[in-house]
């Protein structure tokens, strides 16, 4: 940023700097993407993306709306990819997904990279949208500061390299802030329509969008409490926005599920709402709605399935060293506290303390508090990605530090905090997905807090396979949960063989998720034998092993130090000479 008015004119400098930062952010994202393995959710998102674009049948992954997956599917245009077989009637989808991603006509790595590229571009659009909003509120220097802090945020750059829904819904939430703020203006006649478009596209991106829309509503009070004609105007335009958003959602489902048959739609509703959701009422509501509007029924099946699953959870979860069967109201506050970059947090605090930014910061804080209160009953520990909007919101609050024509001390402080953010990103790259700020202990400390996508989503398996020959002359036994398989990376990696955990000196690589909660997860899915084997391995590592190295923040390298102690017969059971062995 320009620290002296005499060096570069802000009007000329700001667009150039903004463009440079966007390019840097996208380039850093693509750099870590090239070595990121498939994460746990990406195979099913890719299967759904191809199905949406090429078949329009909507049988895969109805738990997520189609827009983000359609972006990935469009990016795969031109590749000779066989769509995944229908999951309906299959007890296990894993073999279908392995066949689709890793045994297709095109290498899975190529499919994965192509499908991820649009999300790096979504990051660029998000940065520009954030700049425009901060610029509108506080001026050009503020817009550049907001963009810089977001462009250097490891959380945003991490999730810009994954095929999923969270970054796209964040983009539309940020885009909605301008039309929302202009609802009271008599001349802003299209504000309701534009707001509805943003809401509709957000709803087509993620089913949690209604909560994220609610999070933005406190910003209506930034200009003061609306009264009289302003209040009526805002109310009418909000109703218009709601109607437009419904139309956008229905149009999206018409296009995405254009060839979904009534029989398949019914089978999906039975599977998600009756078998998994155990809710005859939800099933009856979805089927009744199908008589009026099949696209609305398709959307309702997905939305209701998410609500029902949220009520029962996804099985065992891990937080702060404890495994439990339910979520914690502390989860999202803790996740945001340990994963927010220090530079961004300090900048947001500084922006909130100065007069021009107080009301905006109060509105943003109220929205975040609303999200945290609504999330107190969560049954999932599913990553800070579900609160990804909080980071652009923090950057918007921080931008007030350079509102208008700021004094030199404000510009120096802003430049210093941007430098801190740049250092944080440089120190964690290419392990952005496991980022933990220095105040919380940094990258190695993540496993003390979480065992989920905050730390380990399977993303470092490729890096492990490349490092394995340096660690062991023999294939390195590995247990990693994700969208890729250690067995695909032979001879560098191998499965853990029976007895590996009993050989002194044996090195074994284990992801933080399988180490922390793997046996419990496997047991909850009915894989009792695998759960027992992993539990034995975990016990051996904890009682007779030493963690000697790591790959990023998601995989530990362990060494077995000694064999198990010999079994001791209970007193009085000594075997007599000639007696058969027990």
N, C-alpha and C positions, 0 to 999 in steps of 0.2 A: 504493500500500500504506500501511497505518497505520504511521507512523513513531513515534507516541507512543501509549502505552497509554491515555492520558487523553482522546484526541480521539474515537475511535470504537471501540466494542467489536468485536474481530476477528470474533466469531461473527456479528454483523450485517453487518459491512462486507464480509467475504470473498465471500459469495454474490452480493452486488450488484456488486462489482468484477469478479467472474468473468463474470457475465452481460454487463456492459458491454464487457469485452474481447472476448468471443465476437462480439457484435454488430459491434464495430469491425472485427474481422478479416474477417468475412463481407462487410461493407459495402465495405471497401477492396478486397477481391477482386473484387466485382461492379463496382466502379468501373473497375478496369483491364481487366476482361473486356469491357466494352462497346466498347472501342476496339481490342481484340486481334484481329488477323486470324487466320484458320484456320492452325494450325500444320501441319507436314508430315504428322503421323500422324492428325490428326483426321478428314479425309474418310473414311478407311477404317474408323476406329472408329465413325463415325456410320452408315456403310453397314451395318456389322455390327450396330449397336445396333437399327436399324429391323428388320433381318432377324430378329434373335433374338426381339424382342417380337411382331412381327406375322406372321412366317412360320414361325419355328422350324426353319430349314433349315441354318444353321451353315456356309454355304459361304464367307462372307467372313471373313478374318482369323483363321484357326484358331491362329495363333501366340500369341494372347492368350486366356485363359479368358473366360467370358461375363459374369461378374457386374458388373463396372464398366460394360461396354457396355450391359447390361440396364438399369442405372440411367438412362443417357442415353436409351435407347429408351422407357422409361416416361415420362420427362419430355416426350417428343415426342407422347404420346398426345393425340388430339384435333386434331392438325395433318393436313391433307390432303397427306401425303407419299407419293410413289410410291417403293417400295423400289428399290434399285439392281439392275440386271440381274445375272444370275449371272456370276461371274468365271471359271467353269470353261471351259476351252478357249480363253480369250482370252489372246493374247500380251502385251498391255498393258492394265493395269487403269485407267490414268490417264483415258482418255476416259470410261469408265463412271463414275468418281468425279466428274469435272467435271460430267457430265450430272446425276448424282444430287444433288450439293450446290448447284450454281449454276444449273441449268436445270430445277429441280423446280417443283411447283405452289406451293410456299411459298418465299419468299426465303431464300437460304442463311444470311444474317445472323440471321434469326429462328430458324431451326433451330439454328444454332450456339449462340446465347445460351441458348435453352431447354435444350439438352443439357448446357451447362456448369453450370447452376444447381445440380444435385444435388451437384456436387463442391465447391462452396462450402459446402453443408450438411454434406458429409463432413468438411470442415475444422472446422466447429463441433463435430461429434461427436468428432473427434480431440482437440481442445483440452479438451473435457470429460472424455474418457477419460484424458488425460494428467494433468489436475488430480486426478481420482479416485485414480490410482495414486500420485502424489506425496503426496497427502493421507494415503493409507493407510500409506505408509512413514514420513512425516516430520511430518505434521500439516497443519492448514488453511492456515497461512501459506505453507508449502512448496508446497501445491497451487496457490495463487494465483501464486506466483513461476514455477512451471513453465508454467502457462497463459499468463502474461504474456509470457515470453520466446518461447514458441512462436507466440503470436498476433502478435508483432512480427517474426517471421522472414520476410524476403522470399522465401526458397526455398519455404516451405510455402504462402505466399499466392500465389506465382507458379503453382505446380502445382495449387492449388485452382481455378484458372481454366481448366483444360485438360481435355478429354475424354480421359482415359487411365487407366492402371491403378495408377500408383505411389502415389498418395495413399490409395487404398482399402486396398491391402495394408498400408500403414503403419498405418492405423487398427486393423486386426485384429491386427497384431503388438503394438501398444501394449495393446490389450484383452486379449491373451493373458498379459500379465505378471502380473496378479493371480492367476488360476487356477494358473499355473505356480508361483508362490511358495507357494501354499497346498497343494500336492500332498502334503506331508509331514504335514499336520494331520489327525488322526483324524476330527475333526468335519466336515472339508470334503469330504463324500462326493461332491458333484457337481463337484468341481474337475476331475476327468478329463474329464467330459462337456463342461463349459464350455470347457476348453482345446481339446478336439477340435473343438467348434463354431468357435472362433476360428481354429484351424489350417485347417479345411476351407474357411471363408470366405476366408481368405488365399490358399489354393490356387486357389479359384475366381476370385481377383482377378488373380493374376500367377504365371507359372510359376517365377519365382525364389523363390517362397515357401519351398520346403524349405531353401534357404540362410538365409533370414531367420529361419525357425524355429530353425535350428541356432545362429544368432547369439544367441538369447535363453537358450540352455541354461546358459551359465556362471552365470546368475543363480540357478540352483538351489543354488549354493554360498555365497550371501550369508549364509545363516543358519548356515553351517558345513557340514562334510562329513557327509552323511547316513550313518547306520550302522544295522545291525540291522533292526528293524521299520520304521523310517523309510525305509530304502533299499528294502526290499521293497514298501512302500506306494507309494513314488514310481515304482518300476519298473512295478508293476501299473497304476497310473493313467496312466502314459505310454503303455502298450500300449493301454489303453482309449481314450485321446485319439487315438492313431493310427487305431484302428478307426473311431471316430466321424468323423474327418476324411475318411477314404475314403468313408464313406457320404454325407457332405455333398457331396463332389465328384461322386459318381455321381448323386445326386439333382439337382444343379445342371445337369449335362449332359443328363440325361433331359428336364428342362424346357426348356433352351435349344435343344436339337437334336431336339425332339420330332418334327419332320417331315423330318429329313435321311434321304434314301433310301440304301439300301445302295450303289447305283451311284455316287451323289455322294460318299459317304464313301470309296469305293475310289478315285475320281478325285482327291480331296483328298490321300489318302495317296500316290498315285503322283506327284502334282505336288510335294508338300512333301518326301517322303522319298526318292523315286527321282530325279526330274528335278533338283530344287534341292539336296537333301541328298546325292545320290549314294550312298545306303546301302541296298542290297538287304536287308541283315539287319534294319534298322529297319523297312522296309516289310513284310517277312515277319512280324515280331513284331506289328506293328499289325494286319495282316489276320488273323493267328491269334487275336489277342485279340478281334477282332470276332465270332468264332464263339461266344465265351463271354459277352461283354458289349459290345454296340455302344457304349454310353456310355463305357465304359472305353477302348475303341479310339479314340473321338473325342478323348478327353483325351490318350491316348498319342500320337496323330498330332501334336497341337499341341506337346506337351512335347518329343518327339523332334526335331521340326523345329527348335525353338529350340536344342536341344543341338547339332544338326548345323550349323546356321547359325553358332552361336558358335564352332565349330571352324574355320570357313573365313573368318569375318569378313564385313563388309558392304562391302568395297572399301577405297579409300584413306581414310586418316584423318589428322588434323592435330593436332599437339601442340607447343607451344612453338616455333612457327615452322617446323616440319618436317612434310613430307608423307611418310607411309609406308604400307605395305600391311598393317601389323599393329598391334595395340594395344601399350600400354606398361604395365609393372607400376607405374609412377609415376602413372598416370592418376587413379585414385580418391583416393589420398593428396593429390595436387595439387588436384583438384577440391574436396575437402572443405576443404583449407587456405585456398584463395582465396575460397571462397563462404560459409564459416561467418561469421555476423555477429560482430563483435568483442565486443559486449556479451554474447552467448551464450557465446562461447568463454571469456571471462574469468570469467563466472559459473559455468560448468561446472568450471573449474579451482579456483575458490574453494570450490565445494561438495565437490570431491573431496579437498581438503586438510584439511577439518575432520573430527573423529572420527566423527560420526554418518553421514557420507556416504562414508567410505572404502571399505567393503566393496561397497556398491552401485556406486560409481564403478569399482571394480576389475572387477566382473562385467560392467558395460556396456562397459568398455574392452576386456576380453577378447573380448566378442562382436564389437566393431568390428574388432579385430585379426584375428579369424577371417574376417570378411568380406573384409578387405583381402588376406589371404593367399590366399583362394579366388579373388580377382579378379586375381591377378598375371598370369594367362595370358589375360586378356581380349583378344579381337581386335576389340572395338568401342570407339569413343570415343562414348558414347551419353548422357552427361550425368550430373550428380550426382543426378538424379531416381532412379536405380537404387540410390542409397544414402540415400534420403530419410529412412529410419528414424533415421539418425545424428543428425538435428537434434532430434527429440523425446527421444532418448536423452540428448543433451547437456542439454536442459532438465530432464530428470529428475535427472541428476547435480547440476545447479545448484541444484535445489530444496532439497537438504540444507543449504544456507546458512541457511535459515530453519527448520531442524528444531526441533520442540518450542517452547520459549519463548526465542527467540534474543535475544542482547544487542543493545543499541542500535546498536553499530557494524556488526553483521551486517545489521540492517535498513536502515541508511543505505547500506551498500555495495550491497545488493540493489536499493534504489530507484535508486541512481546507475547501475547496470548496465542496469536496465530503461529508464532515460532514454536511455542510449547506444543501446540497441536501437531505441527509438522514433525517435531522430534518424536512424539508418541507414535505416530504412524510409521516413521522410519524404523523405530526400534522393534515394532511388532511384525512388520511385513516380512514374509508372505503369510503370516498366521493370523490374519485379521479376525477370522471367525472366532478364535479363542481369546480375543483381546480382553484383558482385565487391567484397569488403570493402576498406576504405580502406588497410589494410596491404599489400594486393596491387596497389594502384593505382586502385581504384574502377572505376566503370562504363566509362570509356574504355579501361581496360587489358584488358578481357576478351578482345579479339581477339588479344592477344599470347600468350594461353595456349591458347585453344580455338577451334574452328570447328565447333560442334555445338549441341545444345539448351541447353548452358550459356550460350550467347551469342545464337545466331541460329537460331530455329526457324520463321522466317517471320512472327513475331508482330507486327512493326511496319509491315507493308505499308499498312494503313489509315491509320496516322499519317503515313506518307510521302505518301500521296495527298492528304491534307489540307494538308500543308505545301508540296507541290510548287508551287502557284501563287505562293507567296512567293519561291520560288527562281528560277523561270523563267516567262517569258510564254508560252513554247512548251511542249508536252507534254514532261515530263521523262523521258528514257530510263532504264529501270530493269531490273535483273536481281536478282530475289529468289526464293530457293527456299523453298517453303512449301506450305500447303494452299490458297492463293488465287493468283490470276493477276494480274500487273500490267495486262494487257490489259483486265481487267474495270473498271479504274479510269480509263479514258479519259474525257475528254481530259486529265486531270491527268497521267497517266502514259502511256508508250508503250514498245514494245519498242526495244531498241538497234538502230538501222539501220546497215547497212554504211557505213563512213566516218565515223560519229559520233566514233570514237576518234581521228580525224585532224584534227578541226576545233578550232583554238585557241579557248578560251573556252567550249567545250561542257561543260555539266554532265551528269554521269551518276551515277545512284544504283546502288550495288552492295551486296548483302548480304555479310556477313562470310564466310558459308559458300561462296557461289559465288566470292568473291574468293580465299579461301585454298585451296580444294580443288575448286572447281567443274569445271575442265577434266578433272581426273583422275577425278572421279565420273562425269561424262558419258561419258568414254571407256570406263570399266569397264562401263557399261551399253550399250555398242555405239552410242552417239550420236556418231560420230566427227566429223561436220560441225559439230554444235553445240559439241563440245569444242574444235575448232580455232578457231571464232569467239570463244569465251569466252577461250581462251588468248591470242589476239591482243589482245582488249580488256584483259585483265589485264596483259599486257606493256606496253601503251600507258599504262595508269594508273600503273604502277610506274616507268616510265622517263621519261614525259613529262607526268605529271599530278601534281596536289596534292590532298590530302584537305582540303576546306575546311569541312565541316560533318558532322553525324551526326544520325541519328534513333535515340534510345535508344542501346543498345550493339550493335545488330544490323545497322544499315545505314549505310554511309558515303556521303557526297556528294563526288564528285571533279570537278575541273576539268581539262580538257586545256589545258596551257600552250603547247604548240608542236606544229607538224605533224611528221610523221616526216622524218628526214633523207633527202635525195635519194639514190637509189641511185647508187653510184659503179662505173663499169665497171672490171674488172680491167685492169692495165697490158697494153698491146699489143693491146687489143680496140677501140681507137677506130674509130668507123664512118667509112668512106670516103665522100666526097661522092657522092651519088646511090645509095648502098647502101641496101637496104631496112632499116627499123627492126627491131631484134631482136624 
